Amino acid sequence: MKLDIGKHKVSVIEKGVYYFAPASYPGLSDLELKNLLAFISYEKTHGRQTEVVCENDEILKKLDNALKNPDALNATPLPKKIGGCNVCLHQGCLTEFVYHATDIQSTIEILSSGRLLSAARVSGKTGAELAHEKQDSLWNDPADFFEYIMFCWGNCVVGEYVVMSERNDRFIPGIRFYFRYNDLLRHPGHAFDGYHCIKVKNEILLSDYLHSCVVPECYKSELKRIAPPDLSAKLRYISWKGIDPVEWTKCVYDYVVGLAL
């Protein structure tokens, strides 16, 4: 995998290259540096070497020093919250809640089973098989990504774009499964890859971890019929018509935060 650090529009993995865009390039925050270390470590764990490319020598020096002395960086406290995010793929916002977005068909299967599953578990295929099938897709993820359930920060819009890319139509919001970030840290399968804020391998039992599930009102009658009693109370239905993905994201996250007050 190649790690290309530069003044890119967004941070994204495409065809074996992680285009990493620091928010204040050529500046590099401690959080961004930790993400870079997590990415390199994750790649090593999965048997891949990371080729680092960057035109800025100071960034390369800072990364090299952090690789040689990661404990010093880990001792640096991070801010409790970072300001709002629109299309940020590299660090999002440090929020209390994270979410996984999906469509109505997948939601019906998730609620019926009571489990959130990785793409590999859902399909019964290996990560390598799914990666081959998706090799020409917009996201073009590595094989091991399909073995995990991926999450976005709670007020990041990227989850909507993922759902929209799979559907290829006008904007109809995805359904969002919200979890407390600290609760997922208790899951034995959680991992950090320097790209997603957190991800969990194989499956999550909703009864143990789900905080709330936010659903566009247009799906209300359909889900009310099939949701099991222990999960139906966590389904929240919100009107969405007339707003765009960014406005929807803010509306939903404010609502979820309000539930926790």
C-alpha positions in Angstrom: 0.0 0.0 0.0 1.2 3.5 -0.8 0.7 6.4 1.6 0.6 9.7 -0.2 0.6 12.6 2.2 -0.2 15.9 0.4 -2.6 18.7 -0.3 -5.4 16.4 -1.6 -9.0 17.4 -1.7 -10.0 14.7 0.8 -8.4 11.7 2.4 -9.4 8.5 0.6 -8.1 5.0 -0.3 -8.2 4.3 -4.0 -6.6 1.5 -5.9 -3.9 0.7 -3.3 -3.1 4.3 -2.5 -4.1 6.1 0.7 -4.3 9.8 -0.2 -3.9 11.5 3.2 -4.9 15.2 3.3 -3.8 17.0 6.5 -6.4 19.6 7.4 -3.7 22.4 7.5 -1.1 21.1 5.1 1.8 21.3 5.5 1.0 21.3 9.1 0.3 17.9 10.8 -1.7 17.6 14.0 -1.0 15.0 16.7 -4.3 13.3 15.8 -3.3 13.1 12.2 0.1 11.8 13.1 -1.5 9.1 15.3 -3.7 8.1 12.3 -0.7 7.7 10.1 1.0 5.5 12.7 -2.2 3.4 13.1 -2.4 3.0 9.3 1.2 1.8 9.0 0.8 -0.5 12.0 -2.5 -1.9 10.6 -0.9 -2.5 7.2 2.1 -4.3 8.8 -0.3 -6.5 10.8 -2.0 -7.6 7.5 1.3 -8.4 5.8 1.6 -5.2 3.7 4.5 -2.8 3.6 3.8 0.9 3.4 5.6 3.1 0.9 5.4 6.7 2.1 5.3 9.6 -0.4 5.3 13.3 0.6 6.9 16.4 -1.0 7.3 18.0 2.5 10.5 17.0 4.2 9.3 18.3 7.6 6.3 16.0 7.5 8.5 13.0 6.6 10.9 13.9 9.4 8.0 14.2 11.9 6.6 10.9 10.8 10.0 9.1 11.0 10.6 10.4 14.5 7.1 9.2 15.6 7.7 5.8 14.1 11.0 5.5 16.1 9.4 6.8 19.3 5.6 6.1 19.3 5.3 6.2 23.1 6.1 9.9 23.1 3.2 10.6 20.8 0.8 8.3 22.7 1.5 10.3 25.8 0.3 13.5 24.1 -3.3 14.2 25.1 -5.8 14.8 22.3 -8.6 17.5 22.3 -11.9 16.2 23.5 -13.7 17.5 20.5 -12.8 19.0 17.1 -15.1 21.3 15.2 -17.7 20.5 12.6 -17.0 18.2 9.6 -18.6 18.2 6.1 -16.7 15.9 3.9 -13.7 15.1 6.1 -12.4 11.5 5.5 -9.2 11.7 7.4 -10.1 12.6 10.9 -13.7 13.6 11.1 -14.8 15.0 14.5 -14.0 13.5 17.9 -17.6 12.8 19.0 -19.2 10.7 21.7 -21.1 8.7 19.1 -20.1 6.9 15.9 -22.4 5.4 13.3 -22.7 2.8 10.6 -25.0 3.7 7.7 -26.8 1.3 5.4 -29.9 0.9 3.2 -33.4 -0.4 4.0 -32.9 -3.9 2.7 -29.8 -4.4 4.8 -31.5 -2.8 7.8 -34.3 -5.4 7.6 -31.8 -8.2 7.7 -29.9 -6.5 10.6 -32.9 -6.0 12.8 -34.3 -9.5 12.0 -31.0 -11.1 13.1 -30.2 -8.7 15.9 -26.6 -8.4 14.6 -24.6 -6.0 12.6 -22.3 -8.1 10.3 -19.3 -7.4 8.2 -19.7 -7.7 4.4 -17.9 -11.0 4.4 -20.2 -12.4 7.1 -23.3 -11.2 5.2 -22.3 -12.6 1.9 -20.6 -15.8 3.0 -17.7 -14.8 0.8 -14.1 -14.1 1.7 -12.7 -10.6 1.8 -10.5 -11.4 -1.2 -13.5 -12.5 -3.2 -15.4 -9.3 -2.3 -12.4 -7.1 -3.0 -12.1 -8.7 -6.5 -15.8 -8.0 -7.2 -15.5 -4.4 -6.0 -12.1 -3.7 -7.7 -13.7 -1.2 -10.1 -15.8 0.5 -7.5 -15.3 4.0 -6.2 -14.0 2.8 -2.8 -11.9 -0.2 -4.0 -11.2 -1.3 -0.4 -8.4 -3.9 0.5 -9.6 -7.5 1.1 -9.4 -7.3 4.9 -11.7 -4.3 5.0 -14.6 -6.5 4.1 -14.1 -8.5 7.3 -14.9 -5.4 9.4 -17.9 -3.2 10.2 -16.7 0.3 9.5 -17.8 3.4 11.4 -17.9 7.2 10.9 -17.7 9.9 13.5 -21.2 10.8 14.6 -21.4 14.1 12.7 -19.5 13.1 9.6 -21.4 13.0 6.3 -19.2 10.3 4.7 -21.6 7.4 5.7 -24.3 9.0 3.5 -22.0 9.1 0.5 -21.1 5.4 0.9 -24.8 4.5 0.9 -25.5 6.8 -2.1 -22.6 5.3 -4.1 -24.1 1.8 -3.7 -27.6 3.0 -4.7 -26.7 5.5 -7.6 -29.8 7.6 -7.3 -31.1 10.9 -5.8 -30.5 11.5 -2.1 -32.6 9.4 0.2 -30.9 9.2 3.6 -29.4 5.9 4.8 -30.4 4.4 8.1 -27.9 5.0 10.8 -26.9 2.7 13.6 -25.4 4.8 16.4 -23.0 3.5 19.1 -21.1 5.2 21.9 -17.5 5.2 20.9 -16.4 4.1 24.3 -18.7 1.2 24.2 -17.2 -0.1 21.0 -13.7 0.1 22.6 -15.0 -2.7 24.9 -15.7 -4.9 21.9 -13.0 -7.6 21.6 -13.0 -7.2 17.8 -12.4 -3.4 17.6 -9.5 -2.1 15.5 -7.9 1.1 14.2 -6.6 1.4 10.7 -5.8 5.1 10.5 -8.6 5.6 8.0 -11.9 4.9 9.9 -12.4 6.3 13.4 -12.9 2.7 14.6 -14.1 -0.6 13.1 -15.2 -4.0 14.5 -14.4 -7.4 13.1 -17.1 -9.9 12.0 -20.2 -8.9 14.1 -21.8 -6.7 16.8 -24.7 -8.0 18.9 -27.1 -5.0 18.9 -28.6 -5.8 22.3 -25.2 -5.3 23.9 -24.0 -2.2 22.1 -26.6 -0.3 20.1 -27.5 3.2 21.4 -30.1 4.2 18.8 -31.0 3.7 15.2 -32.2 6.7 13.2 -34.5 6.0 10.3 -36.0 8.3 7.7 -39.8 8.4 8.2 -40.5 7.0 4.8 -39.4 3.6 6.2 -41.4 3.7 9.4 -44.3 1.4 8.5 -42.0 -1.2 7.0 -39.7 -1.4 10.0 -42.3 -1.2 12.7 -43.7 -4.5 11.3 -40.5 -6.4 11.6 -38.4 -4.9 14.4 -38.2 -7.2 17.4 -39.5 -5.7 20.7 -36.0 -5.3 22.3 -34.8 -3.2 19.4 -38.0 -1.3 18.4 -37.6 1.1 21.3 -34.2 2.2 19.9 -35.6 3.0 16.5 -36.2 6.7 16.0 -38.0 8.1 12.9 -37.1 11.5 11.5 -38.5 13.5 8.6 -35.9 14.3 6.0 -37.5 15.8 2.9 -36.1 19.0 1.5 -32.6 18.7 3.1 -29.2 17.7 1.7 -26.8 15.1 3.1 -24.9 17.7 5.2 -28.1 19.1 6.7 -29.4 15.6 7.4 -26.1 14.7 9.2 -26.3 17.7 11.5 -30.0 17.1 12.2 -29.5 13.4 13.0 -26.5 13.9 15.2 -28.1 16.8 17.2 -31.1 14.4 17.7 -28.9 11.5 19.0 -27.0 13.8 21.3 -30.4 15.0 22.6 -31.4 11.5 23.4 -28.3 11.1 25.6 -29.0 14.2 27.7 
